[in-house]
Amino acid sequence: MQLQPGQVVCSLAGRDAQGLFVVVACGEGWAALADGKRRPLERPKRKNLRHIRKTNAVLELSGIQTNRALRRALALCASKEE
């Protein structure tokens, strides 16, 4: 699965299952995810790629400076997805 920073993903496993996150960084077999609340931009969650599902939404990370802005952007993505 090819991910890029700014890609919106849905968690499939763990305590955060069914939650929306944005990819902050990615590596070989893992991605660093943030949602602005439980996982702020300063402390992203490193998650295995098998435990996330990619969505079609992509956020511009340069425009998201704060956790509040990230939460708002993810809320808009969630409302569009439903």
All heavy atoms as a GROMACS GRO file, in nm:
protein
  628
    1MET      N    1   0.084  -0.117   0.000
    1MET     CA    2   0.000   0.000   0.000
    1MET      C    3   0.089   0.124   0.000
    1MET      O    4   0.174   0.139   0.085
    1MET     CB    5  -0.089  -0.005   0.125
    1MET     CG    6  -0.165   0.119   0.150
    1MET     SD    7  -0.261   0.132   0.304
    1MET     CE    8  -0.297  -0.030   0.352
    2GLN      N    9   0.067   0.211  -0.094
    2GLN     CA   10   0.144   0.333  -0.105
    2GLN      C   11   0.071   0.445  -0.031
    2GLN      O   12  -0.041   0.480  -0.064
    2GLN     CB   13   0.162   0.372  -0.252
    2GLN     CG   14   0.250   0.277  -0.328
    2GLN     CD   15   0.394   0.288  -0.285
    2GLN    OE1   16   0.429   0.254  -0.175
    2GLN    NE2   17   0.477   0.337  -0.373
    3LEU      N   18   0.136   0.499   0.068
    3LEU     CA   19   0.081   0.611   0.143
    3LEU      C   20   0.170   0.732   0.125
    3LEU      O   21   0.290   0.720   0.099
    3LEU     CB   22   0.072   0.577   0.292
    3LEU     CG   23  -0.028   0.471   0.332
    3LEU    CD1   24  -0.017   0.442   0.480
    3LEU    CD2   25  -0.168   0.513   0.298
    4GLN      N   26   0.112   0.848   0.143
    4GLN     CA   27   0.187   0.973   0.136
    4GLN      C   28   0.147   1.059   0.256
    4GLN      O   29   0.036   1.044   0.308
    4GLN     CB   30   0.156   1.047   0.007
    4GLN     CG   31   0.009   1.081  -0.008
    4GLN     CD   32  -0.020   1.146  -0.141
    4GLN    OE1   33   0.071   1.179  -0.214
    4GLN    NE2   34  -0.146   1.166  -0.171
    5PRO      N   35   0.233   1.144   0.303
    5PRO     CA   36   0.195   1.234   0.412
    5PRO      C   37   0.075   1.319   0.372
    5PRO      O   38   0.068   1.372   0.262
    5PRO     CB   39   0.320   1.320   0.433
    5PRO     CG   40   0.432   1.233   0.387
    5PRO     CD   41   0.375   1.156   0.270
    6GLY      N   42  -0.023   1.325   0.460
    6GLY     CA   43  -0.147   1.397   0.432
    6GLY      C   44  -0.262   1.304   0.396
    6GLY      O   45  -0.377   1.347   0.395
    7GLN      N   46  -0.233   1.179   0.367
    7GLN     CA   47  -0.336   1.080   0.333
    7GLN      C   48  -0.421   1.052   0.456
    7GLN      O   49  -0.370   1.033   0.565
    7GLN     CB   50  -0.270   0.951   0.286
    7GLN     CG   51  -0.366   0.843   0.246
    7GLN     CD   52  -0.428   0.867   0.111
    7GLN    OE1   53  -0.357   0.904   0.018
    7GLN    NE2   54  -0.555   0.848   0.100
    8VAL      N   55  -0.552   1.049   0.440
    8VAL     CA   56  -0.643   1.016   0.549
    8VAL      C   57  -0.666   0.866   0.547
    8VAL      O   58  -0.694   0.808   0.441
    8VAL     CB   59  -0.777   1.092   0.535
    8VAL    CG1   60  -0.873   1.052   0.646
    8VAL    CG2   61  -0.752   1.241   0.538
    9VAL      N   62  -0.652   0.802   0.664
    9VAL     CA   63  -0.668   0.658   0.675
    9VAL      C   64  -0.765   0.627   0.789
    9VAL      O   65  -0.788   0.708   0.876
    9VAL     CB   66  -0.532   0.587   0.700
    9VAL    CG1   67  -0.439   0.605   0.582
    9VAL    CG2   68  -0.469   0.633   0.828
   10CYS      N   69  -0.818   0.506   0.786
   10CYS     CA   70  -0.907   0.456   0.890
   10CYS      C   71  -0.836   0.340   0.959
   10CYS      O   72  -0.782   0.251   0.893
   10CYS     CB   73  -1.038   0.410   0.828
   10CYS     SG   74  -1.156   0.346   0.948
   11SER      N   75  -0.838   0.342   1.091
   11SER     CA   76  -0.775   0.236   1.169
   11SER      C   77  -0.867   0.114   1.171
   11SER      O   78  -0.988   0.126   1.192
   11SER     CB   79  -0.748   0.285   1.310
   11SER     OG   80  -0.698   0.180   1.388
   12LEU      N   81  -0.810  -0.005   1.151
   12LEU     CA   82  -0.887  -0.128   1.150
   12LEU      C   83  -0.872  -0.210   1.277
   12LEU      O   84  -0.955  -0.295   1.306
   12LEU     CB   85  -0.844  -0.216   1.030
   12LEU     CG   86  -0.863  -0.156   0.893
   12LEU    CD1   87  -0.807  -0.249   0.787
   12LEU    CD2   88  -1.009  -0.127   0.866
   13ALA      N   89  -0.765  -0.189   1.354
   13ALA     CA   90  -0.737  -0.271   1.471
   13ALA      C   91  -0.686  -0.185   1.585
   13ALA      O   92  -0.630  -0.078   1.564
   13ALA     CB   93  -0.634  -0.377   1.435
   14GLY      N   94  -0.705  -0.236   1.706
   14GLY     CA   95  -0.655  -0.168   1.824
   14GLY      C   96  -0.762  -0.085   1.892
   14GLY      O   97  -0.880  -0.086   1.855
   15ARG      N   98  -0.722  -0.013   1.995
   15ARG     CA   99  -0.815   0.072   2.070
   15ARG      C  100  -0.874   0.183   1.985
   15ARG      O  101  -0.980   0.234   2.014
   15ARG     CB  102  -0.745   0.135   2.189
   15ARG     CG  103  -0.707   0.037   2.293
   15ARG     CD  104  -0.641   0.108   2.407
   15ARG     NE  105  -0.601   0.011   2.508
   15ARG     CZ  106  -0.534   0.040   2.615
   15ARG    NH1  107  -0.496   0.164   2.637
   15ARG    NH2  108  -0.503  -0.052   2.702
   16ASP      N  109  -0.802   0.222   1.884
   16ASP     CA  110  -0.845   0.332   1.799
   16ASP      C  111  -0.917   0.283   1.673
   16ASP      O  112  -0.928   0.357   1.576
   16ASP     CB  113  -0.724   0.417   1.761
   16ASP     CG  114  -0.612   0.336   1.698
   16ASP    OD1  115  -0.630   0.217   1.671
   16ASP    OD2  116  -0.504   0.392   1.678
   17ALA      N  117  -0.969   0.161   1.674
   17ALA     CA  118  -1.036   0.104   1.557
   17ALA      C  119  -1.151   0.193   1.512
   17ALA      O  120  -1.222   0.252   1.593
   17ALA     CB  121  -1.086  -0.036   1.587
   18GLN      N  122  -1.170   0.205   1.382
   18GLN     CA  123  -1.273   0.285   1.317
   18GLN      C  124  -1.249   0.434   1.327
   18GLN      O  125  -1.335   0.513   1.289
   18GLN     CB  126  -1.412   0.251   1.371
   18GLN     CG  127  -1.450   0.106   1.359
   18GLN     CD  128  -1.439   0.053   1.217
   18GLN    OE1  129  -1.481   0.121   1.124
   18GLN    NE2  130  -1.381  -0.064   1.199
   19GLY      N  131  -1.135   0.477   1.377
   19GLY     CA  132  -1.104   0.618   1.386
   19GLY      C  133  -1.034   0.669   1.261
   19GLY      O  134  -0.964   0.594   1.193
   20LEU      N  135  -1.052   0.795   1.230
   20LEU     CA  136  -0.984   0.857   1.116
   20LEU      C  137  -0.856   0.924   1.163
   20LEU      O  138  -0.854   0.991   1.267
   20LEU     CB  139  -1.073   0.961   1.049
   20LEU     CG  140  -1.187   0.908   0.963
   20LEU    CD1  141  -1.266   1.024   0.907
   20LEU    CD2  142  -1.137   0.820   0.852
   21PHE      N  143  -0.751   0.906   1.088
   21PHE     CA  144  -0.620   0.962   1.118
   21PHE      C  145  -0.560   1.018   0.990
   21PHE      O  146  -0.599   0.979   0.880
   21PHE     CB  147  -0.526   0.855   1.173
   21PHE     CG  148  -0.566   0.801   1.306
   21PHE    CD1  149  -0.653   0.695   1.317
   21PHE    CD2  150  -0.516   0.857   1.422
   21PHE    CE1  151  -0.691   0.645   1.440
   21PHE    CE2  152  -0.552   0.809   1.546
   21PHE     CZ  153  -0.640   0.702   1.555
   22VAL      N  154  -0.462   1.104   1.004
   22VAL     CA  155  -0.386   1.153   0.890
   22VAL      C  156  -0.243   1.099   0.902
   22VAL      O  157  -0.189   1.089   1.012
   22VAL     CB  158  -0.389   1.308   0.881
   22VAL    CG1  159  -0.315   1.371   0.996
   22VAL    CG2  160  -0.334   1.356   0.750
   23VAL      N  161  -0.185   1.062   0.789
   23VAL     CA  162  -0.049   1.011   0.786
   23VAL      C  163   0.047   1.129   0.796
   23VAL      O  164   0.042   1.220   0.714
   23VAL     CB  165  -0.022   0.931   0.657
   23VAL    CG1  166   0.122   0.887   0.649
   23VAL    CG2  167  -0.115   0.810   0.649
   24VAL      N  168   0.132   1.127   0.899
   24VAL     CA  169   0.231   1.232   0.919
   24VAL      C  170   0.363   1.192   0.853
   24VAL      O  171   0.430   1.275   0.792
   24VAL     CB  172   0.251   1.260   1.069
   24VAL    CG1  173   0.356   1.365   1.093
   24VAL    CG2  174   0.120   1.300   1.133
   25ALA      N  175   0.398   1.066   0.865
   25ALA     CA  176   0.520   1.012   0.804
   25ALA      C  177   0.496   0.865   0.775
   25ALA      O  178   0.407   0.803   0.832
   25ALA     CB  179   0.639   1.029   0.899
   26CYS      N  180   0.576   0.809   0.685
   26CYS     CA  181   0.560   0.667   0.656
   26CYS      C  182   0.697   0.607   0.626
   26CYS      O  183   0.790   0.677   0.585
   26CYS     CB  184   0.464   0.643   0.542
   26CYS     SG  185   0.487   0.747   0.398
   27GLY      N  186   0.706   0.479   0.653
   27GLY     CA  187   0.829   0.405   0.631
   27GLY      C  188   0.798   0.269   0.574
   27GLY      O  189   0.688   0.245   0.525
   28GLU      N  190   0.892   0.178   0.582
   28GLU     CA  191   0.876   0.044   0.528
   28GLU      C  192   0.790  -0.039   0.623
   28GLU      O  193   0.836  -0.084   0.726
   28GLU     CB  194   1.014  -0.022   0.512
   28GLU     CG  195   1.011  -0.152   0.437
   28GLU     CD  196   0.967  -0.137   0.292
   28GLU    OE1  197   0.998  -0.033   0.232
   28GLU    OE2  198   0.901  -0.228   0.242
   29GLY      N  199   0.663  -0.056   0.590
   29GLY     CA  200   0.574  -0.139   0.670
   29GLY      C  201   0.503  -0.067   0.784
   29GLY      O  202   0.429  -0.129   0.859
   30TRP      N  203   0.522   0.063   0.800
   30TRP     CA  204   0.456   0.137   0.907
   30TRP      C  205   0.422   0.278   0.861
   30TRP      O  206   0.473   0.327   0.761
   30TRP     CB  207   0.544   0.143   1.033
   30TRP     CG  208   0.675   0.211   1.012
   30TRP    CD1  209   0.791   0.151   0.973
   30TRP    CD2  210   0.705   0.350   1.024
   30TRP    NE1  211   0.890   0.245   0.961
   30TRP    CE2  212   0.841   0.368   0.993
   30TRP    CE3  213   0.630   0.460   1.060
   30TRP    CZ2  214   0.902   0.492   0.995
   30TRP    CZ3  215   0.692   0.584   1.062
   30TRP    CH2  216   0.826   0.598   1.030
   31ALA      N  217   0.332   0.341   0.937
   31ALA     CA  218   0.295   0.480   0.913
   31ALA      C  219   0.277   0.549   1.047
   31ALA      O  220   0.228   0.488   1.143
   31ALA     CB  221   0.168   0.488   0.831
   32ALA      N  222   0.316   0.674   1.057
   32ALA     CA  223   0.295   0.755   1.177
   32ALA      C  224   0.166   0.832   1.158
   32ALA      O  225   0.151   0.907   1.062
   32ALA     CB  226   0.412   0.849   1.199
   33LEU      N  227   0.070   0.812   1.251
   33LEU     CA  228  -0.064   0.868   1.238
   33LEU      C  229  -0.094   0.966   1.350
   33LEU      O  230  -0.051   0.947   1.463
   33LEU     CB  231  -0.167   0.755   1.243
   33LEU     CG  232  -0.147   0.637   1.150
   33LEU    CD1  233  -0.255   0.534   1.175
   33LEU    CD2  234  -0.147   0.681   1.006
   34ALA      N  235  -0.172   1.068   1.318
   34ALA     CA  236  -0.216   1.166   1.418
   34ALA      C  237  -0.361   1.199   1.392
   34ALA      O  238  -0.407   1.198   1.276
   34ALA     CB  239  -0.131   1.293   1.409
   35ASP      N  240  -0.435   1.228   1.501
   35ASP     CA  241  -0.574   1.269   1.487
   35ASP      C  242  -0.602   1.403   1.555
   35ASP      O  243  -0.712   1.455   1.546
   35ASP     CB  244  -0.670   1.162   1.540
   35ASP     CG  245  -0.664   1.141   1.690
   35ASP    OD1  246  -0.575   1.199   1.755
   35ASP    OD2  247  -0.748   1.065   1.741
   36GLY      N  248  -0.504   1.458   1.626
   36GLY     CA  249  -0.520   1.588   1.688
   36GLY      C  250  -0.578   1.585   1.828
   36GLY      O  251  -0.579   1.686   1.896
   37LYS      N  252  -0.626   1.469   1.872
   37LYS     CA  253  -0.682   1.460   2.007
   37LYS      C  254  -0.604   1.359   2.090
   37LYS      O  255  -0.523   1.395   2.172
   37LYS     CB  256  -0.830   1.423   2.001
   37LYS     CG  257  -0.896   1.426   2.135
   37LYS     CD  258  -1.044   1.412   2.124
   37LYS     CE  259  -1.105   1.426   2.263
   37LYS     NZ  260  -1.246   1.444   2.260
   38ARG      N  261  -0.631   1.231   2.070
   38ARG     CA  262  -0.556   1.128   2.144
   38ARG      C  263  -0.412   1.120   2.095
   38ARG      O  264  -0.321   1.092   2.173
   38ARG     CB  265  -0.623   0.992   2.127
   38ARG     CG  266  -0.753   0.978   2.201
   38ARG     CD  267  -0.812   0.846   2.169
   38ARG     NE  268  -0.833   0.839   2.025
   38ARG     CZ  269  -0.940   0.793   1.966
   38ARG    NH1  270  -1.038   0.746   2.037
   38ARG    NH2  271  -0.952   0.792   1.837
   39ARG      N  272  -0.391   1.142   1.968
   39ARG     CA  273  -0.258   1.141   1.909
   39ARG      C  274  -0.232   1.276   1.841
   39ARG      O  275  -0.269   1.297   1.726
   39ARG     CB  276  -0.245   1.029   1.806
   39ARG     CG  277  -0.236   0.893   1.868
   39ARG     CD  278  -0.111   0.885   1.950
   39ARG     NE  279  -0.104   0.760   2.022
   39ARG     CZ  280   0.003   0.719   2.086
   39ARG    NH1  281   0.110   0.793   2.089
   39ARG    NH2  282   0.003   0.604   2.149
   40PRO      N  283  -0.171   1.369   1.915
   40PRO     CA  284  -0.144   1.501   1.856
   40PRO      C  285  -0.031   1.495   1.753
   40PRO      O  286   0.040   1.394   1.743
   40PRO     CB  287  -0.105   1.585   1.977
   40PRO     CG  288  -0.056   1.488   2.079
   40PRO     CD  289  -0.132   1.361   2.055
   41LEU      N  290  -0.015   1.602   1.681
   41LEU     CA  291   0.090   1.609   1.579
   41LEU      C  292   0.229   1.592   1.638
   41LEU      O  293   0.319   1.541   1.573
   41LEU     CB  294   0.081   1.743   1.505
   41LEU     CG  295  -0.040   1.759   1.413
   41LEU    CD1  296  -0.055   1.904   1.372
   41LEU    CD2  297  -0.027   1.670   1.293
   42GLU      N  298   0.246   1.634   1.764
   42GLU     CA  299   0.377   1.626   1.828
   42GLU      C  300   0.412   1.483   1.870
   42GLU      O  301   0.528   1.454   1.896
   42GLU     CB  302   0.380   1.715   1.954
   42GLU     CG  303   0.354   1.860   1.930
   42GLU     CD  304   0.206   1.892   1.921
   42GLU    OE1  305   0.123   1.820   1.982
   42GLU    OE2  306   0.171   1.988   1.851
   43ARG      N  307   0.312   1.395   1.881
   43ARG     CA  308   0.334   1.259   1.930
   43ARG      C  309   0.250   1.161   1.848
   43ARG      O  310   0.155   1.101   1.897
   43ARG     CB  311   0.294   1.254   2.077
   43ARG     CG  312   0.340   1.133   2.151
   43ARG     CD  313   0.311   1.146   2.300
   43ARG     NE  314   0.180   1.200   2.332
   43ARG     CZ  315   0.070   1.126   2.354
   43ARG    NH1  316   0.075   0.997   2.346
   43ARG    NH2  317  -0.044   1.185   2.384
   44PRO      N  318   0.285   1.140   1.720
   44PRO     CA  319   0.203   1.051   1.635
   44PRO      C  320   0.218   0.904   1.675
   44PRO      O  321   0.316   0.864   1.738
   44PRO     CB  322   0.258   1.077   1.495
   44PRO     CG  323   0.396   1.124   1.516
   44PRO     CD  324   0.396   1.198   1.647
   45LYS      N  325   0.119   0.825   1.636
   45LYS     CA  326   0.116   0.681   1.663
   45LYS      C  327   0.177   0.608   1.545
   45LYS      O  328   0.140   0.630   1.431
   45LYS     CB  329  -0.030   0.637   1.682
   45LYS     CG  330  -0.056   0.490   1.674
   45LYS     CD  331  -0.012   0.423   1.800
   45LYS     CE  332  -0.055   0.276   1.795
   45LYS     NZ  333   0.026   0.194   1.876
   46ARG      N  334   0.273   0.520   1.573
   46ARG     CA  335   0.333   0.438   1.469
   46ARG      C  336   0.250   0.311   1.456
   46ARG      O  337   0.233   0.237   1.551
   46ARG     CB  338   0.477   0.406   1.506
   46ARG     CG  339   0.551   0.336   1.397
   46ARG     CD  340   0.696   0.326   1.431
   46ARG     NE  341   0.757   0.222   1.352
   46ARG     CZ  342   0.883   0.201   1.339
   46ARG    NH1  343   0.967   0.278   1.403
   46ARG    NH2  344   0.929   0.106   1.264
   47LYS      N  345   0.194   0.287   1.338
   47LYS     CA  346   0.101   0.177   1.318
   47LYS      C  347   0.140   0.096   1.195
   47LYS      O  348   0.185   0.149   1.095
   47LYS     CB  349  -0.040   0.232   1.302
   47LYS     CG  350  -0.150   0.132   1.326
   47LYS     CD  351  -0.271   0.205   1.379
   47LYS     CE  352  -0.386   0.112   1.402
   47LYS     NZ  353  -0.384   0.053   1.533
   48ASN      N  354   0.120  -0.036   1.206
   48ASN     CA  355   0.148  -0.129   1.098
   48ASN      C  356   0.052  -0.103   0.982
   48ASN      O  357  -0.067  -0.077   1.004
   48ASN     CB  358   0.132  -0.272   1.149
   48ASN     CG  359   0.186  -0.375   1.055
   48ASN    OD1  360   0.163  -0.369   0.936
   48ASN    ND2  361   0.258  -0.470   1.110
   49LEU      N  362   0.101  -0.112   0.859
   49LEU     CA  363   0.017  -0.084   0.742
   49LEU      C  364  -0.096  -0.184   0.727
   49LEU      O  365  -0.200  -0.152   0.668
   49LEU     CB  366   0.103  -0.085   0.615
   49LEU     CG  367   0.204   0.028   0.602
   49LEU    CD1  368   0.279   0.016   0.471
   49LEU    CD2  369   0.138   0.164   0.613
   50ARG      N  370  -0.082  -0.304   0.781
   50ARG     CA  371  -0.189  -0.404   0.773
   50ARG      C  372  -0.308  -0.366   0.858
   50ARG      O  373  -0.417  -0.418   0.840
   50ARG     CB  374  -0.139  -0.541   0.817
   50ARG     CG  375  -0.038  -0.601   0.721
   50ARG     CD  376   0.005  -0.734   0.771
   50ARG     NE  377   0.090  -0.713   0.889
   50ARG     CZ  378   0.151  -0.810   0.954
   50ARG    NH1  379   0.137  -0.935   0.915
   50ARG    NH2  380   0.227  -0.783   1.057
   51HIS      N  381  -0.289  -0.273   0.953
   51HIS     CA  382  -0.395  -0.237   1.046
   51HIS      C  383  -0.465  -0.106   1.011
   51HIS      O  384  -0.540  -0.053   1.092
   51HIS     CB  385  -0.338  -0.228   1.187
   51HIS     CG  386  -0.281  -0.357   1.234
   51HIS    ND1  387  -0.184  -0.363   1.331
   51HIS    CD2  388  -0.305  -0.485   1.198
   51HIS    CE1  389  -0.152  -0.489   1.352
   51HIS    NE2  390  -0.223  -0.565   1.272
   52ILE      N  391  -0.440  -0.055   0.890
   52ILE     CA  392  -0.507   0.068   0.847
   52ILE      C  393  -0.562   0.050   0.706
   52ILE      O  394  -0.516  -0.036   0.630
   52ILE     CB  395  -0.412   0.191   0.851
   52ILE    CG1  396  -0.288   0.168   0.767
   52ILE    CG2  397  -0.377   0.227   0.992
   52ILE    CD1  398  -0.195   0.289   0.762
   53ARG      N  399  -0.664   0.128   0.674
   53ARG     CA  400  -0.724   0.126   0.541
   53ARG      C  401  -0.717   0.267   0.484
   53ARG      O  402  -0.754   0.365   0.550
   53ARG     CB  403  -0.869   0.081   0.549
   53ARG     CG  404  -0.936   0.073   0.414
   53ARG     CD  405  -1.082   0.050   0.429
   53ARG     NE  406  -1.133   0.162   0.509
   53ARG     CZ  407  -1.254   0.168   0.558
   53ARG    NH1  408  -1.337   0.072   0.542
   53ARG    NH2  409  -1.292   0.274   0.629
   54LYS      N  410  -0.671   0.278   0.364
   54LYS     CA  411  -0.655   0.407   0.296
   54LYS      C  412  -0.791   0.458   0.248
   54LYS      O  413  -0.874   0.380   0.203
   54LYS     CB  414  -0.560   0.387   0.179
   54LYS     CG  415  -0.523   0.512   0.105
   54LYS     CD  416  -0.407   0.487   0.013
   54LYS     CE  417  -0.456   0.452  -0.124
   54LYS     NZ  418  -0.350   0.450  -0.224
   55THR      N  419  -0.814   0.588   0.261
   55THR     CA  420  -0.933   0.652   0.204
   55THR      C  421  -0.889   0.736   0.084
   55THR      O  422  -0.770   0.748   0.056
   55THR     CB  423  -1.004   0.741   0.307
   55THR    OG1  424  -0.918   0.850   0.340
   55THR    CG2  425  -1.041   0.664   0.432
   56ASN      N  426  -0.985   0.793   0.016
   56ASN     CA  427  -0.953   0.875  -0.101
   56ASN      C  428  -0.914   1.018  -0.066
   56ASN      O  429  -0.867   1.092  -0.151
   56ASN     CB  430  -1.072   0.878  -0.197
   56ASN     CG  431  -1.097   0.742  -0.258
   56ASN    OD1  432  -1.004   0.662  -0.274
   56ASN    ND2  433  -1.221   0.713  -0.290
   57ALA      N  434  -0.935   1.057   0.058
   57ALA     CA  435  -0.910   1.196   0.100
   57ALA      C  436  -0.762   1.220   0.127
   57ALA      O  437  -0.694   1.135   0.183
   57ALA     CB  438  -0.991   1.229   0.224
   58VAL      N  439  -0.714   1.335   0.087
   58VAL     CA  440  -0.576   1.378   0.114
   58VAL      C  441  -0.582   1.521   0.165
   58VAL      O  442  -0.646   1.607   0.104
   58VAL     CB  443  -0.488   1.370  -0.013
   58VAL    CG1  444  -0.348   1.419   0.017
   58VAL    CG2  445  -0.486   1.230  -0.069
   59LEU      N  446  -0.517   1.546   0.279
   59LEU     CA  447  -0.512   1.680   0.338
   59LEU      C  448  -0.376   1.743   0.309
   59LEU      O  449  -0.275   1.674   0.303
   59LEU     CB  450  -0.532   1.673   0.489
   59LEU     CG  451  -0.662   1.613   0.539
   59LEU    CD1  452  -0.661   1.606   0.690
   59LEU    CD2  453  -0.780   1.693   0.491
   60GLU      N  454  -0.375   1.873   0.293
   60GLU     CA  455  -0.251   1.946   0.273
   60GLU      C  456  -0.193   1.977   0.411
   60GLU      O  457  -0.244   2.060   0.483
   60GLU     CB  458  -0.277   2.076   0.196
   60GLU     CG  459  -0.153   2.151   0.158
   60GLU     CD  460  -0.060   2.071   0.069
   60GLU    OE1  461  -0.108   2.008  -0.026
   60GLU    OE2  462   0.061   2.075   0.097
   61LEU      N  463  -0.086   1.908   0.449
   61LEU     CA  464  -0.029   1.922   0.582
   61LEU      C  465   0.033   2.059   0.607
   61LEU      O  466   0.043   2.102   0.721
   61LEU     CB  467   0.075   1.813   0.609
   61LEU     CG  468   0.019   1.674   0.634
   61LEU    CD1  469   0.132   1.576   0.660
   61LEU    CD2  470  -0.077   1.674   0.751
   62SER      N  471   0.074   2.127   0.503
   62SER     CA  472   0.134   2.259   0.523
   62SER      C  473   0.031   2.360   0.575
   62SER      O  474   0.067   2.454   0.644
   62SER     CB  475   0.196   2.310   0.393
   62SER     OG  476   0.096   2.327   0.295
   63GLY      N  477  -0.096   2.338   0.546
   63GLY     CA  478  -0.201   2.426   0.595
   63GLY      C  479  -0.250   2.391   0.734
   63GLY      O  480  -0.325   2.465   0.795
   64ILE      N  481  -0.208   2.276   0.785
   64ILE     CA  482  -0.250   2.231   0.918
   64ILE      C  483  -0.134   2.248   1.014
   64ILE      O  484  -0.041   2.168   1.017
   64ILE     CB  485  -0.298   2.085   0.912
   64ILE    CG1  486  -0.418   2.073   0.819
   64ILE    CG2  487  -0.331   2.034   1.051
   64ILE    CD1  488  -0.465   1.934   0.798
   65GLN      N  489  -0.140   2.354   1.093
   65GLN     CA  490  -0.032   2.386   1.186
   65GLN      C  491  -0.063   2.339   1.328
   65GLN      O  492   0.029   2.311   1.404
   65GLN     CB  493  -0.008   2.537   1.188
   65GLN     CG  494   0.031   2.593   1.054
   65GLN     CD  495   0.171   2.554   1.014
   65GLN    OE1  496   0.257   2.540   1.099
   65GLN    NE2  497   0.193   2.533   0.886
   66THR      N  498  -0.191   2.330   1.364
   66THR     CA  499  -0.229   2.300   1.502
   66THR      C  500  -0.315   2.174   1.507
   66THR      O  501  -0.371   2.130   1.405
   66THR     CB  502  -0.309   2.416   1.564
   66THR    OG1  503  -0.432   2.431   1.492
   66THR    CG2  504  -0.230   2.545   1.561
   67ASN      N  505  -0.328   2.119   1.627
   67ASN     CA  506  -0.412   2.002   1.646
   67ASN      C  507  -0.560   2.036   1.626
   67ASN      O  508  -0.636   1.954   1.577
   67ASN     CB  509  -0.390   1.944   1.786
   67ASN     CG  510  -0.254   1.881   1.796
   67ASN    OD1  511  -0.213   1.802   1.712
   67ASN    ND2  512  -0.181   1.916   1.901
   68ARG      N  513  -0.598   2.158   1.662
   68ARG     CA  514  -0.737   2.201   1.640
   68ARG      C  515  -0.771   2.201   1.492
   68ARG      O  516  -0.878   2.154   1.451
   68ARG     CB  517  -0.758   2.339   1.700
   68ARG     CG  518  -0.896   2.395   1.669
   68ARG     CD  519  -0.911   2.532   1.727
   68ARG     NE  520  -0.964   2.514   1.861
   68ARG     CZ  521  -0.988   2.614   1.943
   68ARG    NH1  522  -0.959   2.737   1.907
   68ARG    NH2  523  -1.039   2.592   2.061
   69ALA      N  524  -0.682   2.252   1.409
   69ALA     CA  525  -0.704   2.254   1.265
   69ALA      C  526  -0.711   2.111   1.209
   69ALA      O  527  -0.791   2.082   1.120
   69ALA     CB  528  -0.594   2.332   1.196
   70LEU      N  529  -0.630   2.022   1.264
   70LEU     CA  530  -0.632   1.882   1.220
   70LEU      C  531  -0.764   1.816   1.256
   70LEU      O  532  -0.824   1.745   1.174
   70LEU     CB  533  -0.515   1.805   1.283
   70LEU     CG  534  -0.509   1.656   1.253
   70LEU    CD1  535  -0.501   1.629   1.104
   70LEU    CD2  536  -0.390   1.594   1.324
   71ARG      N  537  -0.814   1.840   1.376
   71ARG     CA  538  -0.943   1.783   1.417
   71ARG      C  539  -1.056   1.833   1.328
   71ARG      O  540  -1.144   1.757   1.288
   71ARG     CB  541  -0.974   1.818   1.563
   71ARG     CG  542  -0.891   1.741   1.662
   71ARG     CD  543  -0.944   1.755   1.803
   71ARG     NE  544  -0.959   1.893   1.849
   71ARG     CZ  545  -0.863   1.961   1.912
   71ARG    NH1  546  -0.746   1.906   1.937
   71ARG    NH2  547  -0.886   2.085   1.952
   72ARG      N  548  -1.053   1.961   1.295
   72ARG     CA  549  -1.157   2.017   1.206
   72ARG      C  550  -1.151   1.955   1.067
   72ARG      O  551  -1.254   1.923   1.008
   72ARG     CB  552  -1.142   2.168   1.197
   72ARG     CG  553  -1.186   2.239   1.321
   72ARG     CD  554  -1.174   2.388   1.305
   72ARG     NE  555  -1.215   2.454   1.428
   72ARG     CZ  556  -1.189   2.580   1.454
   72ARG    NH1  557  -1.124   2.654   1.368
   72ARG    NH2  558  -1.229   2.633   1.568
   73ALA      N  559  -1.032   1.940   1.014
   73ALA     CA  560  -1.017   1.882   0.880
   73ALA      C  561  -1.063   1.737   0.878
   73ALA      O  562  -1.130   1.694   0.784
   73ALA     CB  563  -0.871   1.892   0.835
   74LEU      N  564  -1.030   1.660   0.982
   74LEU     CA  565  -1.074   1.521   0.988
   74LEU      C  566  -1.226   1.512   1.008
   74LEU      O  567  -1.289   1.419   0.956
   74LEU     CB  568  -1.001   1.447   1.100
   74LEU     CG  569  -0.856   1.413   1.071
   74LEU    CD1  570  -0.790   1.350   1.193
   74LEU    CD2  571  -0.843   1.321   0.951
   75ALA      N  572  -1.285   1.605   1.080
   75ALA     CA  573  -1.430   1.606   1.097
   75ALA      C  574  -1.500   1.630   0.963
   75ALA      O  575  -1.603   1.568   0.934
   75ALA     CB  576  -1.471   1.711   1.199
   76LEU      N  577  -1.444   1.718   0.882
   76LEU     CA  578  -1.500   1.741   0.748
   76LEU      C  579  -1.488   1.616   0.661
   76LEU      O  580  -1.580   1.583   0.588
   76LEU     CB  581  -1.430   1.859   0.681
   76LEU     CG  582  -1.464   1.997   0.733
   76LEU    CD1  583  -1.377   2.102   0.665
   76LEU    CD2  584  -1.611   2.027   0.710
   77CYS      N  585  -1.376   1.547   0.671
   77CYS     CA  586  -1.358   1.422   0.596
   77CYS      C  587  -1.457   1.316   0.641
   77CYS      O  588  -1.511   1.242   0.560
   77CYS     CB  589  -1.215   1.369   0.613
   77CYS     SG  590  -1.091   1.467   0.529
   78ALA      N  591  -1.482   1.309   0.771
   78ALA     CA  592  -1.576   1.210   0.825
   78ALA      C  593  -1.717   1.238   0.778
   78ALA      O  594  -1.792   1.146   0.745
   78ALA     CB  595  -1.570   1.209   0.977
   79SER      N  596  -1.754   1.366   0.772
   79SER     CA  597  -1.890   1.400   0.728
   79SER      C  598  -1.907   1.372   0.579
   79SER      O  599  -2.015   1.333   0.536
   79SER     CB  600  -1.921   1.546   0.759
   79SER     OG  601  -1.838   1.632   0.685
   80LYS      N  602  -1.803   1.389   0.500
   80LYS     CA  603  -1.811   1.359   0.357
   80LYS      C  604  -1.815   1.209   0.331
   80LYS      O  605  -1.876   1.163   0.236
   80LYS     CB  606  -1.691   1.419   0.284
   80LYS     CG  607  -1.694   1.568   0.274
   80LYS     CD  608  -1.573   1.620   0.202
   80LYS     CE  609  -1.570   1.770   0.202
   80LYS     NZ  610  -1.450   1.823   0.135
   81GLU      N  611  -1.750   1.132   0.418
   81GLU     CA  612  -1.741   0.988   0.400
   81GLU      C  613  -1.874   0.919   0.429
   81GLU      O  614  -1.905   0.816   0.376
   81GLU     CB  615  -1.633   0.931   0.491
   81GLU     CG  616  -1.589   0.792   0.453
   81GLU     CD  617  -1.470   0.749   0.534
   81GLU    OE1  618  -1.359   0.788   0.499
   81GLU    OE2  619  -1.493   0.676   0.632
   82GLU      N  620  -1.956   0.976   0.518
   82GLU     CA  621  -2.083   0.913   0.557
   82GLU      C  622  -2.189   0.930   0.456
   82GLU      O  623  -2.201   0.976   0.361
   82GLU     CB  624  -2.132   0.972   0.689
   82GLU     CG  625  -2.043   0.936   0.803
   82GLU     CD  626  -2.088   1.001   0.933
   82GLU    OE1  627  -2.175   1.088   0.930
   82GLU    OE2  628  -2.035   0.962   1.036
   0.00000   0.00000   0.00000
